Amino acid sequence: MCGIAGTYRWPDGKAVADRLTEVLAHRGPDGAGRYSHRAGDGEVHLGHRRLAIIDLSETGAQPMVSGGLALTYNGELYNAPELRAELAASGVRFRGTSDTEVVLEAWRRWGTDCLPRLRGMFAFGIFDERTGELVLARDQLGIKPLFLLRRGGGLVFASELKALAAVTGGSLEVDHGALVASLLYYWVPDSRCAFREAEKLPPGSWLRCRADGQVERGRYWHLKDVAAEGRERARSGEKPDLAAIVEESTRQHLLSDVPVATFLSGGLDSSYLTALAARHRPGISAYTIGFRAEDAKFEAMPDDLRYARKVAERFGVDLHEIEIAPNVLDLLPQMTYHLDEPIGDPAAINTFLICSAAREAGVKVMLSGMGADELFAGYRKHLANVLALRYQRVPRPLRRGVSGVVDRLPVASARRGTGRCGSRSGSCPSPTCRRRRRSGAATPCTTRRSCSPWSIPTWRARSRTC
């Protein structure tokens, strides 16, 4: 990961941009850069902290400036070779081999129309010296973070929320509704974040700041459009070769000029990914978590270490085993600092330990199976989702007769899921509660019992829940 930051027509913008970039130093230990230029009646200042993955030379340094465009970019573009070839065929001459330069030249040729063509994870800010406009953009799924704050006609942005907090003199107020959202979803969704005045740039979108102070927003990708296209293909009888698609995606993710390794839990998703990676990079390293023998008897979750060892042996993987010690709670202050916002995922501890060990070994890139369960409906709650949707189509008078069947629907672990708000068969009339029960999240009904009374009305008013 890299760190990007900047200010646009912001008071004392250069000093603020320098401070933003300084706070992000841990994201990019391999280099730092600054850029400044006039922007209407103000200035733009861009900053960057580099974690060099592709093109380790200075031709990949940022902010990258060329032909009147200045780019600060965080991400990996997996179809960069194909886009590079297309641009080169049209006459573009590249100075280096970084994907940053591909993004810059793609923007020069297509503008915002280049965004749907970018396959990867990214967040960036690009300034046009000719028009005085700054555009921020984020990848389709919002994998790379991008926070921003607007005041008057000015704007500041950064890869992490803590950077914005550091330059606003403690003036940001906590968004209590967002805290309630973190209890409902175990993270803060959409464009909201922990501070009321700040926001996340939504996934699959862009924001343009004009020199006259006007702001324009656009959306270039919608999940519902992809879902609709998939349903149409299924109705037409098309059967995609998922094995080939996943393998090709894995191969592209291995594109790197530095060592790459994998997370290996012993589960199906990470094991499959590691096997595919080993096919294209024989002897690749993998990292896994295990418990000390004396602690394993207290752990409710199964120890994945024995399965990870079998996978490593079968596919010739260099397995590194990280042991969880009793002092793991001592990591929480540091983890909280780096997580930036409330995240209710205990796996963050394992991820932190593995990444720390891998970094000490010189590994900069880790592939994980994160998201596979959501993509391929790997959890029982996803089956519950489908069944519950069908149940909602049953006329209400007939539901009593099938309520016993509904109460046997599979739910998420720890008794979460469809059973958390009254009965599974829908004692709460709110569509919001029904959707959240099916997704395994807590609901406003259950959260009312555990939250301060002032927080629920705030969240309800802004989110139109029950």
Beta strands, then each sheet from edge to edge (+ up, - down):
strand 1: 3-8
strand 2: 31-39
strand 3: 42-50
strand 4: 64-66
strand 5: 69-77
strand 6: 120-128
strand 7: 133-138
strand 8: 147-151
strand 9: 154-158
strand 10: 198-200
strand 11: 205-209
strand 12: 215-219
strand 13: 260-263
strand 14: 285-291
strand 15: 318-324
strand 16: 365-367
sheet 1: 2+ 3- 1+ 9- 8+ 10-
sheet 2: 4+ 5- 6+ 7- 11+ 12-
sheet 3: 15+ 14+ 13+ 16+
end
